[in-house]
Amino acid sequence: MPAERWWLFLVPSGVVLSLVMVYPLAYATYLSVFNYDLGSGSYSFIGLGNYSSLLTEQRFWTSLAQTALIASAAVGLEFCLGLAIAYGLYRLTFGARTLNLLLFLPHVITPVVAALFLRWMFLGRWGLLSSVLISLGVYPPDWLGTPGWARLTVVLADSWQFTPFMILVLYAGLNTVDQSQIEAAQIDGIGIWRLLFQIMLPGIKPLIVFVLAIRLMDAFRMFDMIYVLTSGGPGTATETISMYTYALAFRLLEIGKASALGVLILAILAASTGLLISVAYRREHGAF
């Protein structure tokens, strides 16, 4: 095929992307400038009214802060656990692949099914964890009914499911580090932890930035796990920005405002991810 016609190979994927990504985004942006109330049927153009209304709401800022707190805590815990376990697997002399496969199993489970299982574990007094603690003479807290414990439970639940993904990616990354550098460092008598932090981690910095960006974006839009575990409660203690969007669209039926919130989430995620990648890229090239 002539070189000038190679672009034809992009047409099928371009059509699919337009249908599943570009069109929904464009339609949501279009709805965001209208006062579209599905309950009353009102439909009127208000420009940036939905955006200004959201930015002046306390509930928006509260849900945004809770989302940032839960997402950063979950991803931070997943990265620390994933790095420690991946490095342990790297140093194993046998059985690392089999153990890695077994550790990856929680990530295969559908999030809703995983959340139902974890909800059974964390139910107050009647849950598996509470029953075990009571049998040992320890009175457990109300895991899902107390604001602080509910947030911690959500973080632990997300970490339980997505730490295996972090382990898999980091383990693969550690195996790509130049072996000659590792051998030279070992000849110099470097310890195992200095080897990790001074030799291996700098060698996979782009991979670390990539996996953190992917997980932060995914955790920021966390919905199914929280919906099953707490439904945003108690009160609004675990109401993330995605839960707030759901409440606007399917409980209050304010479609225009929910669309505006979705566009805001996209803008926040794009800006945060771009900043993370930009800072990492500039540090990599000695700008800082």
C-alpha positions in Angstrom: 0.0 0.0 0.0 1.4 3.5 -0.8 2.7 5.5 2.1 0.1 8.2 1.7 -2.7 5.7 2.4 -1.4 4.3 5.6 -3.8 6.6 7.5 -6.6 4.3 6.4 -5.5 1.8 9.1 -6.4 4.4 11.7 -10.0 4.8 10.5 -11.6 1.8 12.3 -10.0 2.6 15.7 -10.7 6.3 15.1 -14.4 5.5 14.6 -14.6 3.4 17.7 -12.9 6.0 19.9 -15.2 8.7 18.5 -18.3 6.6 19.4 -17.2 5.5 22.9 -15.1 8.5 24.0 -15.4 11.7 22.0 -19.2 11.7 21.5 -20.1 11.0 25.2 -17.6 13.7 26.3 -18.9 16.2 23.8 -22.5 15.4 24.8 -21.7 15.7 28.5 -20.0 19.1 27.8 -23.1 20.2 25.9 -25.5 19.2 28.7 -23.3 20.9 31.3 -24.3 24.4 30.0 -28.0 23.7 30.4 -30.3 23.6 33.4 -31.6 20.1 32.6 -33.8 18.7 35.3 -35.0 15.2 34.4 -37.6 15.3 37.2 -39.4 18.5 36.2 -38.5 18.3 32.5 -37.0 21.9 32.6 -34.4 22.5 29.9 -32.8 25.9 29.5 -29.5 27.3 28.6 -27.6 28.8 31.5 -24.0 29.0 30.2 -21.5 28.4 33.0 -24.2 28.5 35.7 -23.8 24.9 36.6 -20.0 25.3 37.0 -20.3 28.4 39.2 -23.0 26.8 41.3 -20.7 23.7 41.9 -17.7 25.8 42.7 -19.6 27.7 45.4 -21.1 24.5 47.0 -19.5 23.3 50.3 -20.6 19.7 49.4 -18.5 19.8 46.2 -15.3 20.9 48.1 -15.9 18.4 50.9 -16.4 15.5 48.4 -13.3 16.6 46.5 -11.2 16.7 49.7 -12.4 13.3 50.8 -11.7 11.9 47.3 -8.2 13.3 47.4 -7.7 11.9 50.9 -9.0 8.4 50.2 -7.3 8.2 46.8 -3.9 9.4 48.0 -4.0 7.1 51.1 -5.0 4.1 49.1 -2.5 4.6 46.3 0.3 5.4 48.8 -0.4 2.2 50.8 -0.6 0.2 47.6 2.7 1.5 46.3 4.5 0.9 49.6 3.1 -2.6 50.0 3.6 -3.4 46.3 7.2 -2.2 46.3 8.1 -4.2 49.4 6.4 -7.4 48.1 7.8 -6.9 44.5 11.3 -6.5 45.9 10.8 -9.6 48.0 9.7 -11.6 45.0 12.7 -10.2 43.0 15.1 -11.6 45.6 13.5 -15.0 45.7 15.6 -17.7 44.1 12.6 -19.9 43.2 8.8 -19.8 43.1 8.6 -16.1 42.4 6.3 -16.4 39.3 3.9 -18.8 41.0 3.7 -16.7 44.1 3.2 -13.6 42.0 0.3 -15.3 40.2 -1.4 -16.2 43.5 -1.0 -12.7 44.8 -2.6 -11.3 41.6 -5.9 -13.3 42.2 -7.7 -10.5 44.3 -7.2 -8.1 41.3 -9.1 -10.5 39.0 -12.3 -10.4 41.2 -14.9 -8.0 40.0 -14.9 -4.9 42.2 -18.6 -5.3 43.2 -18.1 -8.9 44.2 -14.9 -8.0 46.1 -16.8 -5.2 47.9 -19.7 -7.6 48.9 -17.1 -10.0 50.3 -15.3 -7.2 52.2 -18.6 -5.8 53.5 -19.4 -9.2 55.0 -16.0 -9.1 56.7 -16.4 -5.6 58.1 -20.0 -5.6 59.2 -20.3 -4.4 62.8 -20.5 -7.2 65.4 -21.8 -9.8 62.9 -19.0 -9.5 60.4 -16.1 -12.0 60.2 -13.5 -9.6 61.5 -15.7 -8.4 64.4 -16.7 -11.9 65.3 -13.0 -13.0 65.5 -12.1 -10.0 67.7 -15.1 -10.5 70.0 -14.1 -14.2 70.4 -10.7 -12.9 71.5 -12.2 -10.5 74.1 -11.6 -7.4 72.0 -14.6 -5.1 71.4 -14.3 -4.0 67.7 -15.3 -0.6 66.4 -18.2 0.0 64.0 -16.1 -0.4 60.9 -18.7 1.0 58.4 -20.7 3.1 60.8 -18.1 5.5 62.1 -16.7 8.2 59.8 -13.0 7.6 60.5 -13.2 3.8 60.5 -15.4 3.9 57.4 -12.7 5.9 55.5 -10.0 3.5 56.7 -12.1 0.5 55.6 -12.5 1.9 52.1 -8.7 2.5 51.9 -8.0 -1.0 53.0 -10.6 -2.5 50.7 -9.2 -0.7 47.7 -5.6 -1.6 48.7 -6.6 -5.3 49.0 -7.8 -5.4 45.5 -5.3 -3.2 43.7 -2.0 -3.9 45.5 -1.6 -7.0 43.3 -1.6 -4.8 40.2 1.1 -2.6 41.8 3.1 -5.7 42.6 2.9 -7.1 39.1 4.0 -3.8 37.5 6.8 -3.1 39.9 8.1 -6.6 39.9 8.3 -6.5 36.1 10.1 -3.1 36.3 12.7 -4.3 38.8 13.6 -7.1 36.4 14.4 -4.6 33.7 17.1 -2.8 35.7 20.6 -3.1 34.1 22.1 -6.2 35.8 25.7 -4.9 35.4 24.8 -1.9 37.6 23.4 -4.2 40.2 26.5 -6.5 40.1 28.9 -3.5 40.4 26.9 -2.2 43.4 27.0 -5.6 45.1 30.8 -5.9 44.5 31.1 -2.5 46.2 29.3 -4.0 49.2 26.1 -2.0 49.0 23.2 -3.2 51.2 20.0 -4.6 49.9 17.9 -1.5 50.8 20.5 0.9 49.4 20.5 -1.2 46.3 16.8 -0.8 46.0 16.6 3.0 46.6 19.8 4.2 45.0 20.2 1.8 42.1 16.9 0.1 41.1 14.2 2.7 41.8 16.0 5.5 39.9 16.3 3.1 36.9 12.5 2.5 36.8 11.4 6.1 37.6 9.3 6.5 34.4 7.5 3.2 35.2 6.8 4.4 38.7 5.3 7.7 37.5 3.2 5.8 35.0 1.8 3.3 37.5 1.1 6.1 40.1 -0.7 8.2 37.5 -2.8 5.3 36.3 -3.8 4.3 39.9 -4.4 7.9 41.0 -6.8 8.4 38.1 -8.5 5.1 38.8 -8.8 5.7 42.6 -10.0 9.3 42.1 -13.1 8.0 40.3 -13.7 5.2 42.8 -17.4 4.4 42.9 -18.4 0.7 43.0 -16.3 -0.2 46.1 -17.7 2.7 48.1 -21.3 2.2 46.8 -21.4 -1.3 48.1 -19.5 -0.8 51.3 -20.9 2.4 52.7 -23.0 4.1 50.0 -21.1 7.3 50.8 -22.0 7.1 54.5 -22.2 7.3 57.4 -23.7 10.6 56.4 -21.4 11.9 53.7 -18.2 10.7 55.4 -17.1 8.6 52.4 -18.9 10.5 49.7 -16.3 10.9 46.9 -16.7 13.1 43.9 -18.0 10.1 41.9 -20.6 9.4 44.5 -21.7 13.0 44.5 -22.0 12.9 40.7 -24.2 9.8 41.0 -26.4 11.5 43.6 -26.9 14.5 41.3 -27.7 12.5 38.3 -29.8 9.6 39.6 -31.2 10.8 42.9 -31.7 14.5 42.4 -32.1 14.1 38.6 -30.1 17.3 37.9 -28.5 16.0 34.7 -27.0 19.3 33.6 -25.3 19.8 36.9 -24.0 16.2 37.0 -22.6 16.6 33.5 -20.8 19.8 34.6 -19.4 17.9 37.6 -18.2 15.2 35.3 -16.4 17.7 33.1 -14.8 19.3 36.2 -13.6 15.8 37.3 -12.0 15.2 33.9 -10.3 18.6 34.0 -9.0 18.0 37.6 -7.6 14.6 36.7 -6.0 15.8 33.5 -4.3 18.7 35.3 -3.1 16.5 38.2 -1.8 13.8 35.9 -0.1 16.3 33.6 1.5 18.0 36.6 2.8 14.7 37.9 4.3 13.7 34.6 5.7 17.2 33.9 7.5 17.4 37.3 8.9 13.8 36.9 10.0 14.5 33.4 11.8 17.8 34.3 13.5 16.1 37.3 14.6 13.3 35.0 16.3 15.8 32.8 17.9 17.8 35.6 15.6 20.8 35.5 15.3 20.7 39.3 
